[in-house]
């Protein structure tokens, strides 16, 4: 993240998948492409092992609300509940400070 956006908001999506993940990777890729086009989107980080964690970064709570209500995103959410996830949790947080270390 670029500190010029502080404060900003994150949506932390933590999930556990079912055994049926057919079509999941394609949908995840589509959602990332779509999110990048949304007003207020700042970036995304994602990792998956036994559980998946995706953190998306947004300029405002309004940006997050608009993304949650996007029709294609709503379809993906429903598909996730019926097919791909056995469990998930969403957390929305305000970032007021950040720092990083980078080895050269």
C-alpha positions as CSV (number, residue, x, y, z in Angstrom):
1,X,0.0,0.0,0.0
2,X,1.0,3.5,-0.5
3,X,1.0,5.5,2.7
4,X,-0.7,8.5,0.9
5,X,-4.0,6.6,1.3
6,X,-3.8,6.3,5.1
7,X,-6.3,5.9,6.6
8,X,-7.8,3.2,4.4
9,X,-9.9,0.1,4.9
10,X,-9.3,-3.6,4.5
11,X,-11.7,-6.4,3.9
12,X,-10.1,-9.6,5.3
13,X,-11.8,-12.7,3.9
14,X,-10.8,-15.9,5.6
15,X,-12.2,-19.2,4.3
16,X,-12.1,-23.0,4.3
17,X,-13.0,-24.7,1.0
18,X,-15.1,-27.8,0.3
19,X,-13.6,-30.6,-1.8
20,X,-15.6,-29.3,-4.8
21,X,-13.6,-26.4,-6.1
22,X,-14.4,-26.8,-9.8
23,X,-14.5,-23.3,-11.4
24,X,-13.2,-21.6,-8.2
25,X,-9.8,-20.4,-9.6
26,X,-11.5,-18.9,-12.7
27,X,-14.1,-17.1,-10.6
28,X,-11.4,-15.8,-8.2
29,X,-9.5,-14.4,-11.1
30,X,-12.6,-12.8,-12.6
31,X,-13.4,-11.2,-9.2
32,X,-9.9,-9.8,-8.8
33,X,-10.1,-8.3,-12.3
34,X,-13.5,-6.8,-11.6
35,X,-12.5,-5.5,-8.2
36,X,-9.5,-3.6,-9.8
37,X,-12.1,-1.7,-11.9
38,X,-14.1,-0.6,-8.8
39,X,-13.8,3.0,-7.6
40,X,-11.8,3.1,-4.4
41,X,-10.0,-0.2,-4.9
42,X,-6.4,0.0,-3.8
43,X,-5.0,-3.5,-4.0
44,X,-5.3,-7.1,-2.9
45,X,-3.1,-9.8,-1.2
46,X,-4.0,-13.5,-1.1
47,X,-2.7,-16.8,0.2
48,X,-4.2,-20.3,0.5
49,X,-3.1,-23.5,2.3
50,X,-5.5,-25.2,4.7
51,X,-7.3,-21.9,4.9
52,X,-7.4,-19.1,2.5
53,X,-6.9,-15.4,3.4
54,X,-7.6,-12.6,1.0
55,X,-7.1,-9.0,2.0
56,X,-8.5,-6.3,-0.2
57,X,-7.7,-2.6,0.3
58,X,-10.2,0.2,-0.2
59,X,-10.3,4.0,0.1
60,X,-13.6,4.1,2.0
61,X,-16.4,2.1,3.6
62,X,-18.6,3.4,0.8
63,X,-16.2,1.7,-1.8
64,X,-16.5,-1.6,0.2
65,X,-20.3,-1.3,0.3
66,X,-20.4,-0.7,-3.5
67,X,-18.2,-3.7,-4.1
68,X,-20.3,-6.0,-1.9
69,X,-23.4,-5.0,-3.9
70,X,-21.9,-5.5,-7.4
71,X,-24.1,-7.9,-9.2
72,X,-21.3,-10.1,-10.5
73,X,-19.7,-10.2,-7.0
74,X,-23.1,-11.1,-5.5
75,X,-23.3,-14.1,-7.9
76,X,-19.8,-15.2,-6.9
77,X,-20.7,-14.9,-3.2
78,X,-23.7,-17.1,-3.7
79,X,-21.7,-19.7,-5.7
80,X,-19.1,-19.6,-2.9
81,X,-21.8,-20.4,-0.2
82,X,-23.4,-23.2,-2.2
83,X,-20.3,-24.8,-3.8
84,X,-16.9,-23.8,-2.7
85,X,-16.8,-22.8,1.0
86,X,-17.5,-24.9,4.1
87,X,-16.8,-21.8,6.2
88,X,-15.8,-18.2,5.9
89,X,-15.5,-15.0,7.9
90,X,-15.3,-11.4,6.8
91,X,-13.6,-8.7,8.8
92,X,-13.6,-5.0,7.8
93,X,-10.8,-2.9,9.4
94,X,-9.6,0.6,9.3
95,X,-5.8,1.0,8.8
96,X,-4.4,4.0,10.6
97,X,-0.7,3.2,10.3
98,X,1.5,0.9,8.4
99,X,5.2,0.1,8.0
100,X,7.3,-2.5,6.2
101,X,10.7,-4.0,6.0
102,X,12.3,-4.9,2.7
103,X,15.7,-6.6,2.5
104,X,17.9,-5.3,-0.3
